[in-house]
């Protein structure tokens, strides 16, 4: 048995169907969601909202939340937004992620990451995302470009 034996049946579901199944708990969450404290998925075509929570696993050497936390959460939410617009059997991969860190990310607080698709073609998807604290303060923003992986044939 290979390392992908536990992979969800993505080949049979559209991106929107797959993400809705994750949100409903019908399929197990990705291991990255556990690592990054991501949960509470809201999904619609072209838009995804996730909750995230930084903890002591996400600290830099100075004791603050590492910038990679915000970048990873924003990569996940923007990629997921693109995925909602893809048909069954089509995947994606981030080829460019531009993140602006605007405020320190708090530890042990619920955060909201939201992304919307701004462009989709046969080979590229672009989404814009934000990471906010519970009061709505903008902590970081991102623009992601995803390469669309279509099956050959």
C-alpha positions in Angstrom: 0.0 0.0 0.0 1.3 3.5 -0.9 1.5 6.7 1.1 -1.7 8.0 -0.6 -3.9 5.1 0.6 -5.9 7.5 2.9 -6.3 10.2 0.2 -9.9 11.3 -0.3 -11.6 10.2 -3.5 -10.9 13.6 -5.2 -11.0 12.0 -8.7 -14.8 11.4 -8.3 -15.8 14.8 -6.8 -15.6 18.4 -8.1 -13.5 20.7 -5.9 -16.6 22.3 -4.5 -18.1 18.9 -3.7 -14.8 17.7 -2.1 -14.5 20.8 0.1 -18.1 20.7 1.1 -17.5 17.0 2.2 -14.6 18.1 4.3 -16.6 20.9 5.8 -19.5 18.5 6.7 -17.0 16.0 8.3 -17.9 13.4 5.7 -14.2 13.1 4.8 -11.2 13.3 7.1 -9.4 16.7 7.2 -6.0 17.1 5.7 -3.1 16.6 8.1 -2.0 20.2 7.4 -5.3 21.4 8.9 -4.4 19.8 12.2 -0.8 21.2 12.1 -2.1 24.7 11.5 -5.1 24.7 13.7 -7.5 25.2 10.8 -11.2 24.3 11.1 -14.7 25.6 10.5 -14.7 25.6 6.7 -17.4 27.7 4.9 -17.5 26.9 1.2 -19.2 28.3 -1.9 -18.1 28.5 -5.5 -15.1 30.8 -5.7 -15.0 31.6 -1.9 -13.7 29.9 1.2 -13.6 30.9 4.8 -11.5 29.0 7.4 -10.8 29.5 11.1 -7.2 29.1 12.3 -5.5 29.4 15.7 -1.8 29.8 16.2 -0.3 28.0 19.3 3.1 27.3 20.8 4.0 25.1 17.8 4.0 28.1 15.6 6.5 30.4 17.3 9.7 32.0 15.9 12.9 32.2 17.9 11.8 35.5 19.4 8.6 34.0 20.8 6.2 35.6 18.3 4.0 33.7 15.8 6.2 32.8 12.8 5.3 34.6 9.6 5.1 31.2 7.9 1.9 30.6 9.9 0.0 33.4 8.1 1.6 32.4 4.8 0.5 28.8 5.2 -3.0 29.6 6.2 -3.4 32.1 3.3 -1.9 29.6 0.9 -4.5 27.0 2.1 -7.5 29.3 1.9 -6.6 30.8 -1.5 -5.9 27.4 -3.0 -9.1 26.1 -1.6 -11.0 28.9 -3.2 -9.5 28.1 -6.6 -10.3 24.4 -6.0 -14.0 25.2 -5.5 -14.2 26.1 -9.2 -12.5 23.0 -10.6 -14.3 20.0 -12.0 -13.8 16.4 -10.8 -10.3 15.0 -11.6 -8.7 18.4 -11.9 -6.1 19.5 -9.3 -4.0 22.6 -8.7 -0.7 23.7 -7.2 0.4 27.1 -6.0 3.1 28.6 -8.2 3.2 32.1 -6.6 2.2 33.4 -3.2 2.7 37.0 -2.3 2.0 37.7 1.4 1.9 41.1 3.2 2.3 40.9 6.9 0.5 43.9 8.4 0.2 43.1 12.2 1.6 40.4 14.4 -0.4 37.3 14.5 -1.7 36.6 18.0 -1.3 33.3 19.7 -4.2 31.3 21.2 -6.9 33.5 19.5 -9.4 32.5 16.8 -8.5 34.0 13.4 -10.5 34.2 10.2 -9.0 33.5 6.8 -11.1 34.3 3.7 -10.3 34.1 0.0 -12.1 34.8 -3.3 -11.2 33.8 -6.8 -10.4 36.8 -9.0 -9.5 35.0 -12.2 -9.8 31.5 -13.5 -8.6 30.2 -16.9 -8.0 26.8 -18.3 -4.4 26.8 -16.8 -4.3 29.4 -14.0 -6.4 30.4 -11.1 -5.8 33.6 -9.0 -7.3 34.2 -5.6 -7.0 37.1 -3.0 -7.1 36.3 0.7 -7.1 37.9 4.1 -6.3 36.9 7.6 -8.1 38.8 10.3 -8.4 38.6 14.1 -11.8 38.2 15.9 -12.2 42.0 16.0 -11.8 42.2 12.2 -8.4 43.7 12.2 -6.4 42.8 9.1 -3.3 40.9 10.0 -2.1 39.7 6.6 -3.2 39.6 3.0 -2.2 37.5 0.0 -2.5 36.9 -3.6 -2.0 33.4 -4.9 -1.6 32.1 -8.4 -2.3 28.4 -8.9 -1.4 26.2 -11.9 -4.4 24.1 -12.9 -3.5 20.4 -13.3 -5.8 18.9 -15.9 -5.6 15.2 -16.9 -4.1 14.4 -20.2 -6.1 12.8 -22.8 
